[in-house]
């Protein structure tokens, strides 16, 4: 949970084509970036316990949910 703010910050910067520093300026949400208050986190030695079957199940559920989202009507091109 503590990395959600980092993830959205990084993804927003990528989407905008902006490079941002690892040292973040103080802001209203600064406490969400604790304990080191930097954008990027250090890799840990935690093992990945996600199995291929589990990840396939998640992908299938995600694709099914995306398929159910109503789409915007198409615009005819002339």
PyMOL Python script that loads the backbone (N, CA, C, O; Angstrom):
from pymol import cmd

cmd.read_pdbstr("""\
ATOM      1  N   UNK A   1       0.826  -1.194   0.000  1.00  0.00           N
ATOM      2  CA  UNK A   1       0.000   0.000   0.000  1.00  0.00           C
ATOM      3  C   UNK A   1       0.866   1.252   0.000  1.00  0.00           C
ATOM      4  O   UNK A   1       0.503   2.261  -0.605  1.00  0.00           O
ATOM      5  N   UNK A   2       2.012   1.190   0.678  1.00  0.00           N
ATOM      6  CA  UNK A   2       2.839   2.398   0.779  1.00  0.00           C
ATOM      7  C   UNK A   2       3.441   2.806  -0.563  1.00  0.00           C
ATOM      8  O   UNK A   2       3.950   3.921  -0.687  1.00  0.00           O
ATOM      9  N   UNK A   3       3.398   1.943  -1.559  1.00  0.00           N
ATOM     10  CA  UNK A   3       3.993   2.269  -2.856  1.00  0.00           C
ATOM     11  C   UNK A   3       2.975   2.766  -3.881  1.00  0.00           C
ATOM     12  O   UNK A   3       3.351   3.079  -5.011  1.00  0.00           O
ATOM     13  N   UNK A   4       1.709   2.845  -3.517  1.00  0.00           N
ATOM     14  CA  UNK A   4       0.687   3.300  -4.460  1.00  0.00           C
ATOM     15  C   UNK A   4       0.950   4.741  -4.881  1.00  0.00           C
ATOM     16  O   UNK A   4       0.876   5.063  -6.066  1.00  0.00           O
ATOM     17  N   UNK A   5       1.256   5.608  -3.920  1.00  0.00           N
ATOM     18  CA  UNK A   5       1.529   7.010  -4.253  1.00  0.00           C
ATOM     19  C   UNK A   5       2.734   7.121  -5.174  1.00  0.00           C
ATOM     20  O   UNK A   5       2.735   7.927  -6.104  1.00  0.00           O
ATOM     21  N   UNK A   6       3.762   6.313  -4.919  1.00  0.00           N
ATOM     22  CA  UNK A   6       4.951   6.315  -5.789  1.00  0.00           C
ATOM     23  C   UNK A   6       4.580   5.866  -7.198  1.00  0.00           C
ATOM     24  O   UNK A   6       4.999   6.470  -8.185  1.00  0.00           O
ATOM     25  N   UNK A   7       3.802   4.815  -7.277  1.00  0.00           N
ATOM     26  CA  UNK A   7       3.426   4.262  -8.577  1.00  0.00           C
ATOM     27  C   UNK A   7       2.654   5.290  -9.412  1.00  0.00           C
ATOM     28  O   UNK A   7       2.969   5.505 -10.582  1.00  0.00           O
ATOM     29  N   UNK A   8       1.645   5.922  -8.808  1.00  0.00           N
ATOM     30  CA  UNK A   8       0.863   6.912  -9.540  1.00  0.00           C
ATOM     31  C   UNK A   8       1.713   8.127  -9.911  1.00  0.00           C
ATOM     32  O   UNK A   8       1.548   8.686 -10.994  1.00  0.00           O
ATOM     33  N   UNK A   9       2.594   8.528  -9.048  1.00  0.00           N
ATOM     34  CA  UNK A   9       3.468   9.654  -9.359  1.00  0.00           C
ATOM     35  C   UNK A   9       4.357   9.326 -10.552  1.00  0.00           C
ATOM     36  O   UNK A   9       4.487  10.127 -11.478  1.00  0.00           O
ATOM     37  N   UNK A  10       4.967   8.144 -10.523  1.00  0.00           N
ATOM     38  CA  UNK A  10       5.853   7.738 -11.611  1.00  0.00           C
ATOM     39  C   UNK A  10       5.077   7.566 -12.912  1.00  0.00           C
ATOM     40  O   UNK A  10       5.524   8.037 -13.958  1.00  0.00           O
ATOM     41  N   UNK A  11       3.918   6.897 -12.869  1.00  0.00           N
ATOM     42  CA  UNK A  11       3.129   6.679 -14.084  1.00  0.00           C
ATOM     43  C   UNK A  11       2.618   7.985 -14.671  1.00  0.00           C
ATOM     44  O   UNK A  11       2.569   8.137 -15.892  1.00  0.00           O
ATOM     45  N   UNK A  12       2.236   8.927 -13.820  1.00  0.00           N
ATOM     46  CA  UNK A  12       1.793  10.230 -14.315  1.00  0.00           C
ATOM     47  C   UNK A  12       2.944  10.953 -15.006  1.00  0.00           C
ATOM     48  O   UNK A  12       2.752  11.562 -16.059  1.00  0.00           O
ATOM     49  N   UNK A  13       4.131  10.890 -14.424  1.00  0.00           N
ATOM     50  CA  UNK A  13       5.301  11.519 -15.041  1.00  0.00           C
ATOM     51  C   UNK A  13       5.610  10.882 -16.389  1.00  0.00           C
ATOM     52  O   UNK A  13       5.926  11.588 -17.347  1.00  0.00           O
ATOM     53  N   UNK A  14       5.524   9.565 -16.476  1.00  0.00           N
ATOM     54  CA  UNK A  14       5.775   8.873 -17.744  1.00  0.00           C
ATOM     55  C   UNK A  14       4.731   9.285 -18.782  1.00  0.00           C
ATOM     56  O   UNK A  14       5.072   9.558 -19.933  1.00  0.00           O
ATOM     57  N   UNK A  15       3.457   9.328 -18.375  1.00  0.00           N
ATOM     58  CA  UNK A  15       2.383   9.705 -19.299  1.00  0.00           C
ATOM     59  C   UNK A  15       2.554  11.127 -19.818  1.00  0.00           C
ATOM     60  O   UNK A  15       2.210  11.421 -20.963  1.00  0.00           O
ATOM     61  N   UNK A  16       3.087  12.010 -18.974  1.00  0.00           N
ATOM     62  CA  UNK A  16       3.295  13.401 -19.372  1.00  0.00           C
ATOM     63  C   UNK A  16       4.633  13.624 -20.069  1.00  0.00           C
ATOM     64  O   UNK A  16       4.898  14.711 -20.585  1.00  0.00           O
ATOM     65  N   UNK A  17       5.467  12.600 -20.084  1.00  0.00           N
ATOM     66  CA  UNK A  17       6.781  12.734 -20.701  1.00  0.00           C
ATOM     67  C   UNK A  17       7.710  13.627 -19.914  1.00  0.00           C
ATOM     68  O   UNK A  17       8.540  14.331 -20.489  1.00  0.00           O
ATOM     69  N   UNK A  18       7.574  13.603 -18.587  1.00  0.00           N
ATOM     70  CA  UNK A  18       8.361  14.470 -17.715  1.00  0.00           C
ATOM     71  C   UNK A  18       9.274  13.616 -16.851  1.00  0.00           C
ATOM     72  O   UNK A  18       8.849  12.595 -16.311  1.00  0.00           O
ATOM     73  N   UNK A  19      10.527  14.033 -16.722  1.00  0.00           N
ATOM     74  CA  UNK A  19      11.437  13.374 -15.794  1.00  0.00           C
ATOM     75  C   UNK A  19      11.334  14.095 -14.454  1.00  0.00           C
ATOM     76  O   UNK A  19      11.399  15.322 -14.382  1.00  0.00           O
ATOM     77  N   UNK A  20      11.173  13.310 -13.402  1.00  0.00           N
ATOM     78  CA  UNK A  20      11.112  13.916 -12.081  1.00  0.00           C
ATOM     79  C   UNK A  20      12.223  13.336 -11.214  1.00  0.00           C
ATOM     80  O   UNK A  20      12.647  12.195 -11.395  1.00  0.00           O
ATOM     81  N   UNK A  21      12.675  14.138 -10.284  1.00  0.00           N
ATOM     82  CA  UNK A  21      13.792  13.745  -9.423  1.00  0.00           C
ATOM     83  C   UNK A  21      13.355  12.680  -8.430  1.00  0.00           C
ATOM     84  O   UNK A  21      12.175  12.569  -8.100  1.00  0.00           O
ATOM     85  N   UNK A  22      14.300  11.913  -7.969  1.00  0.00           N
ATOM     86  CA  UNK A  22      14.037  10.908  -6.948  1.00  0.00           C
ATOM     87  C   UNK A  22      13.697  11.576  -5.611  1.00  0.00           C
ATOM     88  O   UNK A  22      12.900  11.045  -4.838  1.00  0.00           O
ATOM     89  N   UNK A  23      14.301  12.740  -5.336  1.00  0.00           N
ATOM     90  CA  UNK A  23      14.005  13.500  -4.127  1.00  0.00           C
ATOM     91  C   UNK A  23      12.746  14.313  -4.392  1.00  0.00           C
ATOM     92  O   UNK A  23      12.724  15.170  -5.276  1.00  0.00           O
ATOM     93  N   UNK A  24      11.712  14.042  -3.632  1.00  0.00           N
ATOM     94  CA  UNK A  24      10.433  14.706  -3.854  1.00  0.00           C
ATOM     95  C   UNK A  24      10.307  15.958  -2.995  1.00  0.00           C
ATOM     96  O   UNK A  24      10.712  15.950  -1.833  1.00  0.00           O
ATOM     97  N   UNK A  25       9.756  17.026  -3.545  1.00  0.00           N
ATOM     98  CA  UNK A  25       9.555  18.237  -2.752  1.00  0.00           C
ATOM     99  C   UNK A  25       8.419  18.018  -1.746  1.00  0.00           C
ATOM    100  O   UNK A  25       7.556  17.164  -1.945  1.00  0.00           O
ATOM    101  N   UNK A  26       8.434  18.789  -0.684  1.00  0.00           N
ATOM    102  CA  UNK A  26       7.369  18.676   0.303  1.00  0.00           C
ATOM    103  C   UNK A  26       6.053  19.095  -0.342  1.00  0.00           C
ATOM    104  O   UNK A  26       5.993  20.075  -1.083  1.00  0.00           O
ATOM    105  N   UNK A  27       4.994  18.330  -0.044  1.00  0.00           N
ATOM    106  CA  UNK A  27       3.662  18.640  -0.554  1.00  0.00           C
ATOM    107  C   UNK A  27       2.626  18.106   0.427  1.00  0.00           C
ATOM    108  O   UNK A  27       2.984  17.544   1.462  1.00  0.00           O
ATOM    109  N   UNK A  28       1.353  18.278   0.111  1.00  0.00           N
ATOM    110  CA  UNK A  28       0.278  17.857   1.011  1.00  0.00           C
ATOM    111  C   UNK A  28       0.269  16.348   1.250  1.00  0.00           C
ATOM    112  O   UNK A  28      -0.269  15.890   2.258  1.00  0.00           O
ATOM    113  N   UNK A  29       0.850  15.579   0.350  1.00  0.00           N
ATOM    114  CA  UNK A  29       0.819  14.123   0.454  1.00  0.00           C
ATOM    115  C   UNK A  29       2.196  13.532   0.757  1.00  0.00           C
ATOM    116  O   UNK A  29       2.422  12.341   0.543  1.00  0.00           O
ATOM    117  N   UNK A  30       3.094  14.342   1.240  1.00  0.00           N
ATOM    118  CA  UNK A  30       4.473  13.925   1.469  1.00  0.00           C
ATOM    119  C   UNK A  30       4.575  12.704   2.379  1.00  0.00           C
ATOM    120  O   UNK A  30       5.433  11.846   2.175  1.00  0.00           O
ATOM    121  N   UNK A  31       3.698  12.625   3.382  1.00  0.00           N
ATOM    122  CA  UNK A  31       3.770  11.511   4.338  1.00  0.00           C
ATOM    123  C   UNK A  31       3.507  10.158   3.683  1.00  0.00           C
ATOM    124  O   UNK A  31       3.912   9.130   4.227  1.00  0.00           O
ATOM    125  N   UNK A  32       2.848  10.132   2.545  1.00  0.00           N
ATOM    126  CA  UNK A  32       2.590   8.875   1.845  1.00  0.00           C
ATOM    127  C   UNK A  32       3.863   8.269   1.249  1.00  0.00           C
ATOM    128  O   UNK A  32       3.887   7.084   0.915  1.00  0.00           O
ATOM    129  N   UNK A  33       4.895   9.057   1.119  1.00  0.00           N
ATOM    130  CA  UNK A  33       6.143   8.583   0.513  1.00  0.00           C
ATOM    131  C   UNK A  33       7.159   8.114   1.553  1.00  0.00           C
ATOM    132  O   UNK A  33       8.305   7.825   1.210  1.00  0.00           O
ATOM    133  N   UNK A  34       6.753   8.038   2.815  1.00  0.00           N
ATOM    134  CA  UNK A  34       7.647   7.580   3.876  1.00  0.00           C
ATOM    135  C   UNK A  34       7.963   6.112   3.729  1.00  0.00           C
ATOM    136  O   UNK A  34       7.237   5.430   3.007  1.00  0.00           O
ATOM    137  N   UNK A  35       8.970   5.582   4.343  1.00  0.00           N
ATOM    138  CA  UNK A  35       9.803   6.239   5.346  1.00  0.00           C
ATOM    139  C   UNK A  35      10.984   6.999   4.754  1.00  0.00           C
ATOM    140  O   UNK A  35      11.600   7.791   5.467  1.00  0.00           O
ATOM    141  N   UNK A  36      11.332   6.795   3.476  1.00  0.00           N
ATOM    142  CA  UNK A  36      12.525   7.469   2.945  1.00  0.00           C
ATOM    143  C   UNK A  36      12.184   8.724   2.153  1.00  0.00           C
ATOM    144  O   UNK A  36      13.080   9.506   1.837  1.00  0.00           O
ATOM    145  N   UNK A  37      10.912   8.937   1.824  1.00  0.00           N
ATOM    146  CA  UNK A  37      10.440  10.137   1.134  1.00  0.00           C
ATOM    147  C   UNK A  37      11.145  10.364  -0.200  1.00  0.00           C
ATOM    148  O   UNK A  37      11.494  11.491  -0.551  1.00  0.00           O
ATOM    149  N   UNK A  38      11.345   9.281  -0.926  1.00  0.00           N
ATOM    150  CA  UNK A  38      11.928   9.322  -2.262  1.00  0.00           C
ATOM    151  C   UNK A  38      10.955   8.650  -3.224  1.00  0.00           C
ATOM    152  O   UNK A  38      10.106   7.863  -2.805  1.00  0.00           O
ATOM    153  N   UNK A  39      11.080   8.959  -4.507  1.00  0.00           N
ATOM    154  CA  UNK A  39      10.175   8.379  -5.496  1.00  0.00           C
ATOM    155  C   UNK A  39      10.442   6.894  -5.696  1.00  0.00           C
ATOM    156  O   UNK A  39       9.516   6.084  -5.665  1.00  0.00           O
ATOM    157  N   UNK A  40      11.697   6.539  -5.899  1.00  0.00           N
ATOM    158  CA  UNK A  40      12.037   5.144  -6.193  1.00  0.00           C
ATOM    159  C   UNK A  40      12.382   4.403  -4.911  1.00  0.00           C
ATOM    160  O   UNK A  40      13.009   4.960  -4.010  1.00  0.00           O
ATOM    161  N   UNK A  41      11.971   3.157  -4.836  1.00  0.00           N
ATOM    162  CA  UNK A  41      12.265   2.348  -3.661  1.00  0.00           C
ATOM    163  C   UNK A  41      13.452   1.441  -3.957  1.00  0.00           C
ATOM    164  O   UNK A  41      13.740   1.125  -5.111  1.00  0.00           O
ATOM    165  N   UNK A  42      14.119   1.036  -2.912  1.00  0.00           N
ATOM    166  CA  UNK A  42      15.236   0.106  -3.069  1.00  0.00           C
ATOM    167  C   UNK A  42      14.687  -1.304  -3.237  1.00  0.00           C
ATOM    168  O   UNK A  42      13.721  -1.676  -2.570  1.00  0.00           O
ATOM    169  N   UNK A  43      15.289  -2.085  -4.116  1.00  0.00           N
ATOM    170  CA  UNK A  43      14.824  -3.471  -4.273  1.00  0.00           C
ATOM    171  C   UNK A  43      14.971  -4.234  -2.959  1.00  0.00           C
ATOM    172  O   UNK A  43      15.882  -3.978  -2.171  1.00  0.00           O
ATOM    173  N   UNK A  44      14.063  -5.168  -2.745  1.00  0.00           N
ATOM    174  CA  UNK A  44      14.132  -5.969  -1.520  1.00  0.00           C
ATOM    175  C   UNK A  44      14.471  -7.409  -1.880  1.00  0.00           C
ATOM    176  O   UNK A  44      14.529  -7.777  -3.054  1.00  0.00           O
ATOM    177  N   UNK A  45      14.688  -8.201  -0.866  1.00  0.00           N
ATOM    178  CA  UNK A  45      14.997  -9.605  -1.090  1.00  0.00           C
ATOM    179  C   UNK A  45      13.753 -10.475  -0.981  1.00  0.00           C
ATOM    180  O   UNK A  45      13.855 -11.692  -0.819  1.00  0.00           O
ATOM    181  N   UNK A  46      12.576  -9.854  -1.068  1.00  0.00           N
ATOM    182  CA  UNK A  46      11.322 -10.582  -0.976  1.00  0.00           C
ATOM    183  C   UNK A  46      11.148 -11.466  -2.214  1.00  0.00           C
ATOM    184  O   UNK A  46      11.353 -11.014  -3.341  1.00  0.00           O
ATOM    185  N   UNK A  47      10.776 -12.703  -2.000  1.00  0.00           N
ATOM    186  CA  UNK A  47      10.580 -13.621  -3.126  1.00  0.00           C
ATOM    187  C   UNK A  47       9.203 -13.416  -3.734  1.00  0.00           C
ATOM    188  O   UNK A  47       8.239 -13.112  -3.032  1.00  0.00           O
ATOM    189  N   UNK A  48       9.125 -13.583  -5.026  1.00  0.00           N
ATOM    190  CA  UNK A  48       7.860 -13.478  -5.745  1.00  0.00           C
ATOM    191  C   UNK A  48       7.097 -14.780  -5.564  1.00  0.00           C
ATOM    192  O   UNK A  48       7.515 -15.823  -6.068  1.00  0.00           O
ATOM    193  N   UNK A  49       5.991 -14.727  -4.854  1.00  0.00           N
ATOM    194  CA  UNK A  49       5.212 -15.925  -4.585  1.00  0.00           C
ATOM    195  C   UNK A  49       4.012 -16.060  -5.514  1.00  0.00           C
ATOM    196  O   UNK A  49       3.149 -16.909  -5.289  1.00  0.00           O
ATOM    197  N   UNK A  50       3.949 -15.235  -6.553  1.00  0.00           N
ATOM    198  CA  UNK A  50       2.870 -15.331  -7.528  1.00  0.00           C
ATOM    199  C   UNK A  50       3.185 -16.443  -8.512  1.00  0.00           C
ATOM    200  O   UNK A  50       4.230 -16.428  -9.163  1.00  0.00           O
ATOM    201  N   UNK A  51       2.277 -17.412  -8.620  1.00  0.00           N
ATOM    202  CA  UNK A  51       2.475 -18.500  -9.573  1.00  0.00           C
ATOM    203  C   UNK A  51       1.982 -18.060 -10.952  1.00  0.00           C
ATOM    204  O   UNK A  51       1.202 -17.114 -11.063  1.00  0.00           O
ATOM    205  N   UNK A  52       2.429 -18.735 -11.979  1.00  0.00           N
ATOM    206  CA  UNK A  52       1.976 -18.440 -13.340  1.00  0.00           C
ATOM    207  C   UNK A  52       0.471 -18.641 -13.456  1.00  0.00           C
ATOM    208  O   UNK A  52      -0.212 -17.873 -14.133  1.00  0.00           O
ATOM    209  N   UNK A  53      -0.043 -19.674 -12.797  1.00  0.00           N
ATOM    210  CA  UNK A  53      -1.475 -19.947 -12.853  1.00  0.00           C
ATOM    211  C   UNK A  53      -2.278 -18.802 -12.215  1.00  0.00           C
ATOM    212  O   UNK A  53      -3.315 -18.391 -12.735  1.00  0.00           O
ATOM    213  N   UNK A  54      -1.785 -18.305 -11.095  1.00  0.00           N
ATOM    214  CA  UNK A  54      -2.462 -17.207 -10.421  1.00  0.00           C
ATOM    215  C   UNK A  54      -2.455 -15.956 -11.302  1.00  0.00           C
ATOM    216  O   UNK A  54      -3.480 -15.287 -11.440  1.00  0.00           O
ATOM    217  N   UNK A  55      -1.318 -15.644 -11.890  1.00  0.00           N
ATOM    218  CA  UNK A  55      -1.224 -14.464 -12.751  1.00  0.00           C
ATOM    219  C   UNK A  55      -2.114 -14.607 -13.981  1.00  0.00           C
ATOM    220  O   UNK A  55      -2.730 -13.631 -14.410  1.00  0.00           O
ATOM    221  N   UNK A  56      -2.191 -15.812 -14.558  1.00  0.00           N
ATOM    222  CA  UNK A  56      -3.089 -16.042 -15.692  1.00  0.00           C
ATOM    223  C   UNK A  56      -4.543 -15.841 -15.294  1.00  0.00           C
ATOM    224  O   UNK A  56      -5.331 -15.290 -16.063  1.00  0.00           O
ATOM    225  N   UNK A  57      -4.898 -16.284 -14.098  1.00  0.00           N
ATOM    226  CA  UNK A  57      -6.263 -16.112 -13.603  1.00  0.00           C
ATOM    227  C   UNK A  57      -6.592 -14.633 -13.439  1.00  0.00           C
ATOM    228  O   UNK A  57      -7.682 -14.191 -13.800  1.00  0.00           O
ATOM    229  N   UNK A  58      -5.647 -13.872 -12.895  1.00  0.00           N
ATOM    230  CA  UNK A  58      -5.844 -12.428 -12.711  1.00  0.00           C
ATOM    231  C   UNK A  58      -5.985 -11.740 -14.065  1.00  0.00           C
ATOM    232  O   UNK A  58      -6.861 -10.893 -14.241  1.00  0.00           O
ATOM    233  N   UNK A  59      -5.121 -12.099 -15.033  1.00  0.00           N
ATOM    234  CA  UNK A  59      -5.211 -11.495 -16.365  1.00  0.00           C
ATOM    235  C   UNK A  59      -6.544 -11.792 -17.020  1.00  0.00           C
ATOM    236  O   UNK A  59      -7.152 -10.908 -17.625  1.00  0.00           O
ATOM    237  N   UNK A  60      -7.008 -13.037 -16.904  1.00  0.00           N
ATOM    238  CA  UNK A  60      -8.288 -13.417 -17.493  1.00  0.00           C
ATOM    239  C   UNK A  60      -9.425 -12.611 -16.878  1.00  0.00           C
ATOM    240  O   UNK A  60     -10.301 -12.120 -17.590  1.00  0.00           O
ATOM    241  N   UNK A  61      -9.410 -12.475 -15.550  1.00  0.00           N
ATOM    242  CA  UNK A  61     -10.448 -11.697 -14.873  1.00  0.00           C
ATOM    243  C   UNK A  61     -10.382 -10.229 -15.301  1.00  0.00           C
ATOM    244  O   UNK A  61     -11.417  -9.598 -15.512  1.00  0.00           O
ATOM    245  N   UNK A  62      -9.187  -9.692 -15.426  1.00  0.00           N
ATOM    246  CA  UNK A  62      -9.019  -8.309 -15.846  1.00  0.00           C
ATOM    247  C   UNK A  62      -9.557  -8.093 -17.255  1.00  0.00           C
ATOM    248  O   UNK A  62     -10.299  -7.142 -17.498  1.00  0.00           O
ATOM    249  N   UNK A  63      -9.186  -8.972 -18.186  1.00  0.00           N
ATOM    250  CA  UNK A  63      -9.682  -8.853 -19.561  1.00  0.00           C
ATOM    251  C   UNK A  63     -11.198  -8.973 -19.615  1.00  0.00           C
ATOM    252  O   UNK A  63     -11.848  -8.268 -20.388  1.00  0.00           O
ATOM    253  N   UNK A  64     -11.763  -9.849 -18.810  1.00  0.00           N
ATOM    254  CA  UNK A  64     -13.218 -10.003 -18.779  1.00  0.00           C
ATOM    255  C   UNK A  64     -13.887  -8.740 -18.249  1.00  0.00           C
ATOM    256  O   UNK A  64     -14.912  -8.309 -18.778  1.00  0.00           O
ATOM    257  N   UNK A  65     -13.307  -8.143 -17.203  1.00  0.00           N
ATOM    258  CA  UNK A  65     -13.854  -6.885 -16.670  1.00  0.00           C
ATOM    259  C   UNK A  65     -13.741  -5.761 -17.693  1.00  0.00           C
ATOM    260  O   UNK A  65     -14.664  -4.958 -17.831  1.00  0.00           O
ATOM    261  N   UNK A  66     -12.632  -5.694 -18.405  1.00  0.00           N
ATOM    262  CA  UNK A  66     -12.470  -4.663 -19.429  1.00  0.00           C
ATOM    263  C   UNK A  66     -13.456  -4.863 -20.571  1.00  0.00           C
ATOM    264  O   UNK A  66     -13.951  -3.894 -21.147  1.00  0.00           O
ATOM    265  N   UNK A  67     -13.739  -6.113 -20.897  1.00  0.00           N
ATOM    266  CA  UNK A  67     -14.673  -6.407 -21.980  1.00  0.00           C
ATOM    267  C   UNK A  67     -16.084  -5.932 -21.624  1.00  0.00           C
ATOM    268  O   UNK A  67     -16.859  -5.572 -22.509  1.00  0.00           O
ATOM    269  N   UNK A  68     -16.414  -5.931 -20.335  1.00  0.00           N
ATOM    270  CA  UNK A  68     -17.757  -5.556 -19.888  1.00  0.00           C
ATOM    271  C   UNK A  68     -17.963  -4.041 -19.761  1.00  0.00           C
ATOM    272  O   UNK A  68     -19.092  -3.585 -19.578  1.00  0.00           O
ATOM    273  N   UNK A  69     -16.897  -3.271 -19.856  1.00  0.00           N
ATOM    274  CA  UNK A  69     -17.022  -1.814 -19.747  1.00  0.00           C
ATOM    275  C   UNK A  69     -17.675  -1.287 -21.017  1.00  0.00           C
ATOM    276  O   UNK A  69     -17.224  -1.592 -22.121  1.00  0.00           O
ATOM    277  N   UNK A  70     -18.732  -0.501 -20.868  1.00  0.00           N
ATOM    278  CA  UNK A  70     -19.361   0.060 -22.076  1.00  0.00           C
ATOM    279  C   UNK A  70     -18.381   0.988 -22.791  1.00  0.00           C
ATOM    280  O   UNK A  70     -17.704   1.806 -22.167  1.00  0.00           O
ATOM    281  N   UNK A  71     -18.326   0.845 -24.076  1.00  0.00           N
ATOM    282  CA  UNK A  71     -17.391   1.668 -24.860  1.00  0.00           C
ATOM    283  C   UNK A  71     -18.085   2.902 -25.396  1.00  0.00           C
ATOM    284  O   UNK A  71     -19.311   2.954 -25.490  1.00  0.00           O
ATOM    285  N   UNK A  72     -17.295   3.880 -25.740  1.00  0.00           N
ATOM    286  CA  UNK A  72     -17.821   5.106 -26.338  1.00  0.00           C
ATOM    287  C   UNK A  72     -18.198   4.793 -27.781  1.00  0.00           C
ATOM    288  O   UNK A  72     -17.507   4.032 -28.459  1.00  0.00           O
ATOM    289  N   UNK A  73     -19.281   5.374 -28.241  1.00  0.00           N
ATOM    290  CA  UNK A  73     -19.668   5.121 -29.642  1.00  0.00           C
ATOM    291  C   UNK A  73     -18.599   5.611 -30.600  1.00  0.00           C
ATOM    292  O   UNK A  73     -17.948   6.627 -30.354  1.00  0.00           O
ATOM    293  N   UNK A  74     -18.425   4.896 -31.673  1.00  0.00           N
ATOM    294  CA  UNK A  74     -17.423   5.266 -32.667  1.00  0.00           C
ATOM    295  C   UNK A  74     -17.860   6.498 -33.463  1.00  0.00           C
ATOM    296  O   UNK A  74     -19.051   6.786 -33.587  1.00  0.00           O
ATOM    297  N   UNK A  75     -16.901   7.196 -33.983  1.00  0.00           N
ATOM    298  CA  UNK A  75     -17.169   8.373 -34.804  1.00  0.00           C
ATOM    299  C   UNK A  75     -16.875   7.993 -36.240  1.00  0.00           C
ATOM    300  O   UNK A  75     -15.796   7.491 -36.555  1.00  0.00           O
ATOM    301  N   UNK A  76     -17.835   8.235 -37.103  1.00  0.00           N
ATOM    302  CA  UNK A  76     -17.656   7.882 -38.504  1.00  0.00           C
ATOM    303  C   UNK A  76     -16.641   8.826 -39.151  1.00  0.00           C
ATOM    304  O   UNK A  76     -16.738  10.046 -39.018  1.00  0.00           O
ATOM    305  N   UNK A  77     -15.683   8.251 -39.843  1.00  0.00           N
ATOM    306  CA  UNK A  77     -14.674   9.042 -40.520  1.00  0.00           C
ATOM    307  C   UNK A  77     -15.085   9.223 -41.982  1.00  0.00           C
ATOM    308  O   UNK A  77     -15.574   8.288 -42.615  1.00  0.00           O
ATOM    309  N   UNK A  78     -14.887  10.409 -42.501  1.00  0.00           N
ATOM    310  CA  UNK A  78     -15.214  10.667 -43.907  1.00  0.00           C
ATOM    311  C   UNK A  78     -13.995  11.198 -44.627  1.00  0.00           C
ATOM    312  O   UNK A  78     -14.059  11.480 -45.823  1.00  0.00           O
TER     313      UNK A  78
END
""", "prot")
cmd.dss("prot")
cmd.show_as("cartoon", "prot")
cmd.util.cbc("prot")
cmd.orient("prot")
